[in-house]
Amino acid sequence: MSATSKPYGWHAVPRNPATALQGKAKLATPKPFSTNDIKYPDTKLVRQSLARVEKELAPETLHHSLRVYYFGMAIVRTKFPAWLSDGWLDEETWLLVCLFHDIGTTHHALRSTHMSFDFWGGIEALQTLQSFGADKSQAESVAECIIRHQDPGETGSISCMVEDNELMKEYD
């Protein structure tokens, strides 16, 4: 099965953010927009996921997760609009990444495993999303992004979903 046959962020892009941004115009005069300008995917899967993470994440962490969603979508809309228009990345999958990306930092998770928070969180997100009926490719994209969200590098390629997460770490 081709991973790029689904719009879940699997399209490969350069791992180095400087390379990914190469040739992109600098924002001399940023165009302002509000959170109302960014689509919030109100789907059953998102509602189930939000209900799950609200039970476990501290309010500050949940707010961080939602900021990451909006900042990440702002980056994509500003610097990589083709990722959306060409179907490489979709709002629902990005929101799922954001909701679950720090699930491994909860009190329960930190005391129930020897694994790093990002590996445990990726596995937890994968299993949770599959139990909610998410498409396998979508759940795996979310898990990979969480597992690799503390994995910067200079060489090779990563999925555009992971790249957006790498860029987001610079802002929140």
Phi, psi and omega in degrees: 000133177280122180295333182278001178282354178240145183275051185252026176085017184278351182297130182284136176225164179301137182292324181285117181303325179298322178290318179298326181272352181302132180085352177279136180296140174286148181272086178294318177232092181300142177273117181286146170208159184256173177298335177293338179279349182253126182296129172255114184285105180268078181250166177302317181297318178294316180298317178297317182293317178298317178300320180294309185287331178299331180288335189245325184280143172297149180307321180296322180289320177297317178297319175302315181300320179288324174298318179301319178302307184292318177297317180297318178293325177296319178297314181297313181298326184276315187256332185226052184300334179294335178300324177279309185294330178271359177078018179287328185223142178232154185298320183298312182295318178298318178297320178298318175304311184296318180296321186263352193296339177244019180298335179284357180264004181291159178307312181300311184296317183294338181257355184252001182210157173265354181289157175293154186300326183285322177292312179299316181297321178297316179294317179298316178297316179303309182295319180295312181296321177295322179292335177276356178092016178295151173301140182305315181296323178292312180299320179291324177297316178299313181299314180299318180297318179292315180299322185265007187285356171240035188232065181290160179194171183247336187241160176084198183232156173221169178289154180297333177295315178294321179299317178299320178295320177299315179295323181296327181301337180285342189246340180214000000 
